[in-house]
Amino acid sequence: MKVLMKTTVAAAILSTAFFANAAEAQQKIGVVSMQNVLQQLPQTQQISARLQEEFASDFAELEKMTTELQGLQEKAERDAQIMSPTERLQLSREIELLETRRQLKYKALREDSERRQQEERNKLMRDIVREAQALAQAQGYDMVLNDGSVLYATEALDLTNAVLQKMTAGN
């Protein structure tokens, strides 16, 4: 009786392993390099140009402040011997005030610029994900992974170029 029970259990385990392997063999898995798609898309350069244009006046104002600050510093060095102590103090305060305003402007501009870049990048990444999902569904994939979360995948599993082609087809 024990032998029959052991044989039955062993047969059940083997048949389960056999069917599990058969089910795994039928899964279709793909890999997409989201970062490569993002870098190669023409939309990325268009977004970059649009953001540069959006912040151009702010960068010009910052450049103007920097030029003005350099002029005041040169004046302070050049005229230090002929200025009265009061004039030197007043010019020093003016330089400090302008430098503080310039630093605040730079920090705010950098933060705003980075925030806008991140917003635009996130929008584009959502589009990439949507296209990758549509491609996977159309081609019957069971699973598509980002290459950043995969240790190894053969070239045959790589869908990066297909997603890139699908996203650039309209441009």
JOLINZI-V318955 format. One record per run of one state. SS is the DSSP state (A for helix, B for strand, O for the rest). FROM is the first residue (numbers start at 1). TO is the last residue. If there is no record, write none. Layout:
SS | FROM | TO
SS | FROM | TO
This chain:
O | 1 | 1
A | 2 | 25
O | 26 | 28
B | 29 | 32
O | 33 | 33
A | 34 | 40
O | 41 | 41
A | 42 | 54
O | 55 | 55
A | 56 | 78
O | 79 | 84
A | 85 | 138
O | 139 | 142
B | 143 | 146
A | 147 | 149
O | 150 | 154
A | 155 | 157
B | 158 | 158
O | 159 | 159
A | 160 | 168
O | 169 | 171
